[in-house]
Amino acid sequence: MWFRDHGRAAVRARKSAARIALVAVVLLAFGVAASTAGATGIRIVTQGTIPSGHQPFIYSHNDVWYYPTIQEAINASHPGDWVLIEPGTYKEEVKVARPHSRIWIRGMDRNGVIVDGTGINNPAGANGIEVYKDNNVYIENLTVRNFERASLNGPGGNEIWWNGGEGSGRVGPHGWWGKYLTAYDTGLDGGYGIFTNNESEGEWENIYASGFNDSGIYLGACAECDARINKATMEYNALGYSGSNSGGNLIIENSIFNHNTAGIAPNSENPGDGPPPQNGACEHIPPYKPHHKVLPEIKTTEIAHCTIFRYNKVEENNDLSLPANSSAAAAPWGVGIELPGVYGDLVEHNEIKNNPTNGVLGFEYPNPFPPQEDTIYFQFQGNKVANNTFSNNGYLHKAYSNDIGFFGGLFGSQTSVNDCASGNTLPDGTFPENLEGTWGCQNSTTPNPDEAGFSGVEYLLELQAESENRPNIEPVAAPPAQPTMPNKCENVPANPLCP
């Protein structure tokens, strides 16, 4: 993406001719075109000339096939195969499902391999690459753009999606792996950039997303996620990161969240991506069951935390001109890290600055809201905010705008307890005022921060209303090129693209 095509046709023609010549030499050397026993399958996707002759071609004891589309290559793949995609713009929706598990899908240039949804008219909403209920699928070194929802709140709009069973309420597959991925939308109805739900065990690294009306990255519906997100850059989204009911062993680190409407927002949700709640404590707590109506109870600040947000830069999450669907727009805006109804998370060693309403904002969260018969009153309980650097947060000077705000007791409950803060630099204050005293992590227990009362509810509703009533919504421009994979042939068996 974002390169000029001038002169590239000639370069592609020379490369294609060289590749065909190389394949011919290989065929002569082996004297056969039959598949070798035990060989690794290499599926090459090309928009150039496909070499003539019987496939597969044999290259260094590996089987090599050529395909004009990504979907055809995936449909032909077997566990252990590699799908390698040559630079080009591929206008197709791609779906990976069983039995095509344990495959690697890798672009040969992050910025040059583009899966493009522009102009695809799918009444059910278009998705870019969807991995459906499939284990251990790797997607690396490519760009997916402009796959949009059927409507603002409709289905579709997911650029890269590991779908473990949306709406099933169960964690099914495992193994979602992504590196050097770019996702962006230049319209108004792109939903999620890079998205995993109802799965466990995975990692994203060196990823980028912008322009989404829900979140740049989303990880939901995994009480024990066993996941790591590292070196992500999320900007110009309604939410940089959103994670409904995702917890357990989950680390988000060394990442940048800036120029979103709100930066980082793990949350408990009902019904949404069940089962709730979002629980970051290492001690496993059974999911909420409607007939039991039992929520976690964290009895001390001295707990081990397994959901951790650390070493991130969370800056200038202040943009109300971005597209937002109704769900994302309901989140209080202008916040660096917000913690609605979460349990046992750790926020440490982050740089949090220039967020207009709050650096960190934790609060009780009745969902659905306004309260109704099936509302669950999720508490803000057992969280720790420590050793972060805050500066110039809350510069709008609203009633409770500051570096850190803890809100409990908002809806009659007194169980938003054992949250604590310690070792932070706090030039722009806290609520309650004596946060690192009464609510300091040196205390084995801390009380419910209920001083705000109804005015605290009004503050949250004010931020929500401002987010929902965005005066001038504008699409986001395409981002600049992102760093491509340093070694595009890393771990790839020998083939004409990786000799």
Buried (B, 14 or more C-beta within 10 A) or exposed (E): BEEEEEEEEEEBEEBBEEBBEBBBEBBEEBEEEEBBEEBBBBBBBBBBEBBEEEBBBBBBEBBBBBBBBBBBBBBBBBEEBBBBBBBBBBEBBBBBBEEBBBBBBBBBBBBBBBBBBBEBEBEEBBBBBBBBBBBBBBBBBBBBBBBBBBEBBBBBBBBBBBBBBBEBEEBBBBBBBBBBBBBBBBBBBBBBBBBBBBBBBBBBBBBBBBBBBBBBBBBBBBBBBBBBBBBBBBBBBBBBBBBBBBBBBBBBBBBBBBBBBBBBBBBBBBBBBBBBBBBBBBEEBEBBEEEEEEBBEBEEBEBEBBBBBBBBBBBBBBBBBBBBBEBBBBBBBBBBBBBBBBBBBBBBBBBBBBBBBBBBBBBBBBBBBEEEEEBBBBBBBBBBBBBBBBBBBBBBEBEBBBBBBBBBBBBEBEBBBBBBBBEBEBEBBBBBEEBBEEBBBEBEEBBBBBBBEEEBBEBBEBBBEBBBEBEEEEBBEBBEBBEBBEEBBEEBBBBBBBE
